[in-house]
Amino acid sequence: MHIDLNADLGEGCGNDRELLGLISSANVACGWHAGDAATMLQTVKWALEQGVAIGAHPSYPDRENFGRTEMQLDPEVVYANTLYQIGALAALVRAQGGQLAHVKAHGALYNQAAKDPKLADAIVRAVRDFDSDLVFFGLAGSVMVKVAREAGLKVKEEVFADRGYNPDGSLVKRGTPGALHEDENVALGQTLDMVREQRVRAIDGTYVPIRAETVCLHGDGAHALAFARRIRERLGAEGIAIRAGV
């Protein structure tokens, strides 16, 4: 048994190099919600040193709010924006002798596309048109996963170690009770349940079936390194290998 561990990096949180020693896939911010060209390049270099798969982490143009403000943009604008950001990161990866592996949308763009087929289609088309061999990371069980599969992309269904879930499988909105897990043991227990049992306990106490193919550890979280160490150690003890790939 194996699982991919991913983290959102290049967001100026100061622990990227350490996290890269604990994960198998890195989602690198493309400058629109955080980071810049120099940060992207440095993160790419570190990831290549560690043998970590590199993915683009495109977002809405929303640096002020870290990409977490919902927007109502024309799908063709989202398509162009996503394609632009993927291309920027891919150029830096290629210049360093590497190859882009996957794409995962960020923040509000990710959460809206998880429910909105038109928005999901715009992101999926950008990924497919840039490179149909790229793996698409999407919220497990969501619309975006369905759209990506229908477009013929390779897909990894993503789950979150440190986020709360609603009974419909969506993430609890940030800023509301139960949205973030601050306790390492809670995050660890949730991760093991998702990976081994393919289920997650929602905030109402019910269990939701879930397909865990890649587990996200938020790089900007206060406990990111501690969570990553504990989860990696425990998965290893359970005989679950950590690796990228589909």
N, C-alpha and C positions, 0 to 999 in steps of 0.2 A: 504494500500500500504506500502511496506517496501523495504529497500535497504541495502546492506552490504557495510560498509566503511572499506577499508583495507589500510595498510601502510607497507612499507618496512623498517624493523627495524633491530637492531643488527649491524648497520653499523658504529658505533662510532660517531654518530652525536650529542649525548648529550641530546636529548629531548624525548627519547623513553618512559620513564615513564609517562611523561605528555601526549604524544600522545595516550598511551594505555587507558587513561581515556576518549578518544574521539572517538575511533574506535571500530569495532566489530570483525575484523580479522587482525592478524599480520603475515607478511611474514618475517621469521627470516633468515638472512644471515647465510650461513653454513660454513663460513671460507675461501671460495675460492676466493671471490671478496672483502670481508671485514669481520671483526669480528674474533673471535676465540672461543675455547671451553668455556672459562670462560664467555665471553660476551654472547654466546648463552644461557648458563645456567641462567645467571642473567635475560636476556630478557624473558626466559620461566617462571621464577618465578614471574616476574612482570605481565606477561600476565595471568597467572593462578590466581593471586590475583584479577585481574580486571574482570575475567570471559570472556576474549577475546579468540576467536578461534585461534589456533596456526598452522601455515603452514610453510613448508620448502621453502626456496628461493635459490635453487641451481643455479650455474653459471658456466661459463668457468673458468679454472684455470688462473686468470688474476687479481691478487691483484694490480699490478702496475698501471693498468688503470681502476680499479673499475669494472671490468667485462664488459667493454664497447667496447672492441676490437673484431671485427669479426674474427672468426677462421674457418678453414676448417678441422674439425676433422672427423674421421671415425664414423659413427653412433653407432657402437658397443662401441667405446670409450666414446661417449656421454652417452650412456645407462649406462655403468659402473660408470662413473663419477656422474651421476644424482642419481643412486641407492645408491652410497656411501654417498652422502651428505644427502639424505633423511634419511638414516639409522642412521647417526650420530645425527641429530636433534631429531629423534624419540626416540632414547635411552635416551637423556636428558629429554625429555618430560615425558616419561614413568617413569623414576626414581623419578620424582616429583609428580607422581600420576595422570598425565594428559594423553591425547591422541591426537596424531597428527590429524589434521582435513583436511588439504589441501596442495597442492603443486603449486607453481608459479615460473616459471623460471625467471631468472634475466637478465637484460641488453641485450647485443648482442645475447646471447643464445635465449632469449625470442623473440627478433625482427626477427632473422633469422628463427626460428622455426615457426613464424607466416606465413611465405611464403614457407618454404621448407618442403614438406611432409615427407621426409626421416628423417630429423632432428626432426620434430614433433613426428614422430613414435617412435624414440629412447627415447624421454622424456616420452611419454605416456606409453610405455612398462615398463619403470622403475617404474612409479607410479603404474601401474596396478599390476606388479609382486611383488611389495613391499606390497601393500594393496589396493585391488580393491574398497574399500569403501572410499578411499580418494577422495576429490573433486579436480578437475583440474581447475585451473584458467588460462584462456587464452584470448588473445586479441579478443574483440568482432568481430564476422564475419570473423575470420581468418581461415587459413588452420589448425592451431593447434587445434582449437575448433572442427572442422569437424572430424579430426583424433581421438580426444579424445572421441567424441560421438560414432564414429564407433567402437571403442574399448570397448564400454560399460561403460565408466566412467561417473560419475556425473560431470557436467560441470557448471562453472559460467563464463559467458561472462563478461570480464573486460573492463571498460572504465577509462579514466584518466582526473582528474579535472584540472591538471596543464600542460597538453601537447597539442600541436597543432596537427591537423589531416590533412592528405592529402585527395584528392577527392576519393581515393580508400579505405578509411577507415584505412589506416596504419598511424603510428605516424610520424610526421615530424622529420627528423633525427636531433639529438642533434648537436649544433654548427651552425645550419642554422637558418635564420630568421623565427620567428613564432614557433619555437620548444617548447619553455617554456613560460608559462603565469606567469608574475610577479605581475600582478594586481589582487587583491583579488576579485574585482567585476567581472572581466572577468572569473576567475576560477569558481566563484559562478554561474554566468549566464550559463556557459557551462554545469556545473553539473546539474542544474535544467532542462535545455533543454534535456539533455541525459536521465535523470531519468523520467521526466514527459512526454516529447514528443517523446522519443526514436529516437532522431536525434542529429547530431552534425554539426556545421558549419565548413567546411573545410577552408584552407587558401586561396582558390580561391573564397570564398564567397558562394559556393554552400552548400546545406544541404545533409548530408549523413545519411541514415537510420542506426540506431545502437541499439543493444539490451543491455541495461545496467542492469546488475545483481549484480555487485560489482564495487565500485568506488575506484580507487587508489589515495591516497595522499602520495606523495613521502616524506619519513621521512628525507631525506638528503637535502630537499629544504630549502632555506633561510626563506621562509614564511610558513613552514609546519604547525606549531601550529596555526598561525593566520588563515590560510585557513581551517584547520580542525574545529576550533571553529565556524567560520562563516558558513561553509557548514552544520555542524551538527545543529546549531541553526536554520538556514533557513529551512532545511528539516523538523525539528520538527514543525516549525510554519506552514508548508504546510501539516502537518498531515501524513508525511512519516516516518515510524518507522525505526530505525537503528538496524539491527540484522544480525547475521551470519546464516548459515543454508541454505538449498536449498528447 
